[in-house]
């Protein structure tokens, strides 16, 4: 390293914290951390701090939590830090042009997709939902558009048929840290060679809504199986059982092709391998399930105590 950088880090969830931990171990100086304000969460609605704030506190890094970076006072506070660079990873707030212009070397972003595919808020889930065969991380020089800036470098990984939102998140977190450090070396040494994105190839990863997590049994089973994996561990797909009286969360399911009997949502059979449910095309074998107030259980265990809820002929999704 020819010259250490004064870095401001902006991020909020665990994905961001894993990248901050990489920066802390380098010769660069993280002079401040920006993260979203503490918010109530859980049944008790207690204020919870972000993983990034927790990590910053453990390393005695000053933490800033403005509600917005459009506030002139927040912009002045950032400018007073005189950063060389701002590193942004899943921060969750928009950076206006005034903020992008503050650091000497601008702002770079670690994005969990192979840009320009899956610009936006939920690239991991949307890649799985779409059935993509690969994903990766892109280190991008930020500009005013949504994930439109030139890419400094990228690292790729295969998406396996068993990957969930959680497992792909972990794969990309492992890729992103070293990629970020390599991008910093390129910037410091003047070797960066950013490439412009092809806007004609762009796709958008819209924010996940809870309404999307409800399973529509009229859809093809292959589509529902991908969504179940994509939405595990959050927000978790669900349906109703017990004539609509109870919500049943579905963590894992297996596609079974060739089943054509039964209206969509009908339980076709139950076995130690799971609960087979008819879909608009083919069927799904539901494997790991959760009833309200209970822990998630393999279908075979749930059936021992609640078999009548998922007996053959029962209708899910009412």
N, C-alpha and C positions, 0 to 999 in steps of 0.2 A: 504494500500500500504506500503510495507516494505522499498522500496528504489525507489525514482524517477529516471527515465531514461533520459539521454541526447539523444534526437531523432532528426534525420534528416528526413524530410518528402519530398517525391518526387511524384508529380502528376501534372496534367494539367487541365482536364475539371471539370465541375460542380460535377460529381460523386466523384471526388477526393476531391474537396473543402468541400463537406459535411462530409467527414471523417476527414479532417484537423480541421474542426470546433469542432468535438468531442474531438480531442486531446488537443486543446487549453484550454478546460475547465477542464482538469485534473491536477494532481500535477506533471505530467511529463513536462520536459523542451524541447520545440521544438526550437533547436538552429539555424536551418536554413531550408529553403525551396528550393527545386530544381523544376523547371518547364521549359517547352519548351520555346524557344525564342519567343518574340512578333512577330506576323506575320500579313501581310495585309489581310483584310477581308472586305466583303461587297462591294457594288457598288463603293464606294469611295476609296477602297483599303487602308484604313487607318490602321495603326498598332494597333492591339488589344492585350490587355494583357489577360492572361488566368484567369479563375475564381480563381484558386489557388493563383496566384500572387496578385490578388486584395484582397483576404482574408488575405494573409500574410502581405500586406501593412497596412491593417486596424489594425493589431495586432503588428505592428512594428517588424516583424520577418525578418531577412536578407534573401534576395532572390538571388539565383544563377541560371543563364540561359545558361549553356554551350551548344554548338551545338552538342557535343558528349562527352560521358564519357570515351571514349577511349583515349582522350588527356591526356598525363602524367601530364600536368599542372592542369587540372581539377581534376585529381585523387589526386594530392598533396594537393589541396585546400580542398577537402573533408576530407582527412586524418588529416589535421590540425585542424579540428573541434573535433576530438577525440570522435565520437559518440558511444554511447552504442548500438544503433539500428538504422537501416534505415527502414522507413515504405514507401512502394511504392504502389500507387494506380493510375492506368491508366496514367502512366507517359509518355509513348510513345517513350522512348529511351531504348536501350539495355544496361544492366548493365554487363560489362565484369567481369571475375572472380576476377580481382584485386580490383574492387569496392566492390564486394560481400564480400571480405575478410576484408574490412576496419573496419566495426563496430564490437565491442566486441561480440555482440550477433547475428551478421549477419544481413540479410535483410529479411523482411517479406512483403508479397504482399496480398492485398485484391483483389480477383478475382471474377467477377460477374458470376460464374457458379458453379455447383457441380462437381468439378474436380474428375476424369480426363475427364469428358464430357465438351466439348467446351473449350479446350485450345486455346489460340490465341487472336486475336485483336477484334472480334465482337461477344462475347458470348451471349449477350442479344438478338441481332437480329437473330442469327442463331438458338437459342432455339425456338423462336417464329416461324421462318420460317419452322423448322422441325416438328412443332406441338407438342413439348414437353408439358407434363402435369404439370411439376414442374421445378423450378429453385432454385437459392439460391446464397449464397456467401461462398467462401472458403478462410480462412486465411492460407497462405502457406509460408513455409520457402523456400526462393529462392535459386536456384542453377543455373548452367550454361544453362541447357535445357530450352525450351520454356514451362513455366508453368508446369514443371515436378516435382517440389520439394514436400517434405512431407507436408501433411495438418495438421495444428495445431487444427483447429476446423472448422465446417461449420454450416450454418443456412439455412433452407429450406423454400420455400414458393410455393403455388400453382400458376400456370399460368391459368388465366381465359380465356374463349373464346373471351372476349372483350379486353384483354390486347393488348396494342401497345408497340412499342419500348420505348416510353416515359413513359407509366404507369409502365411497368416492371422495367425500370431504377429507377423510384422513389421508388418502393417497395424494391428493392435491396439496394438502398442507405440507407433506414431506417434500414434494417437488418444489413448492414455492419458496421456502426458506433459502436453500442454496441458489436458486435462480435469482432471488433478490440480491444476494451478496455478490453474485457474478455481475449483475447489472450495475451495482455500485462501483465495482472495480473498473468496469468499462467507462463509466462516467468520470471517475477520478482521473483515469489515465488518458482520457480523450479518445477512446476507441469505440465509443458507442456509434452504432450504425442503424438508426431507427428506420423501419419501413412503414410506409403509409398503408392504412387499411383499405381494402376494396369495399366501399360502401354497398356495392351491388350484391355482395355476398352476405350481407349482415342479416342476422336474425335476433329477435328480442326475447329475453327471458323475463317475462312479466312476474311481478311479485306473487307469491303463492297466497291464495285466499283459503280460508277454512271451508268455504262452500265447495271448493274443488275437491276436498277430501272425501266428500260423500260419494260412494260407489254407485254408478248408474249401471245396473245389471244389463240394460239393453245394449250396452257397448260391447265390442269384441273382447273376449277374455285376454288376448295378448296385450291389448291397450290397458286394461285394468291391472294386469300383473306388473306392467312397467310402472304404472302410477303408484301402486302399493310400495314397490321398491324405492321409487323416487321420494315418496313422502314419509319414509322411515329413516330417521326417528321423529321428524316433525313435518307436517302437523299430524300425521298418521291417518290413513284412510279408515273409513267407517261405514257401517250400514246399520239398519235396524232389524231387530228380531222381536219375538213375542208380540206379533201383530202391531209392531211399531212402538211398543211400550218401552223397549230398552235399546240402547245404543251399543253396538258391537264393534270394537276397534279391530282392524285387521293389520297385523304387522308383517306377515309373510304369507305368500300363496304360490301355488305352482300351476302353470298352464297345462291343461289337459285337452288335447285336440281330438276332434272327431265326435264329441257329444252333441247331439241335436235334439234330444228329448227334453221336454219341460219348458215352461215359460221362463223368461229371464228372472233370476232371483230365486228360483225354486231349488230347494235342497234335493239333490238327486240321490245321494247316498252318504253314509258316514263310515269311516274305518279308522284304524290306527294311524293312517297317513293323513287324515284330515276330513274336512267337510266339503263335498263336491257340490258346487253351485252352478246352475245353468246361466249362461250369458247370452248376449245377442248372437254371438258366434263362439262355438266351443264352450269350455267350462273352466272354472277355477277350483283348485283344491286348497281350501283355506287351512293354514297350518298353525300359526301362532296368533291367538285371539285374546281379547280382554273385554270383560263385562264391567259395567260401572262399579267403582269402589273395590274392584278386585285387581289382583296382579295379572300380568299377561301369562297365559298358559298354552302349552301345546294343545291342539284340538282334542287329542285323545284324553287328556286329563280333564279338560273342561266338560267333555261329553259325559264323564263319569258322574258329575254332580248336576249338570244342566242339560242332559241329553234331550229332554222334551222340547227345549227351545230350538234345537237344530235337527229335529227328526226329519227323515225323508218325507217330502211333500210339503214341508213348511215353506213359507214365502218370506224371503228377506227383502228389506228395502221399502216396506210399506210406510 
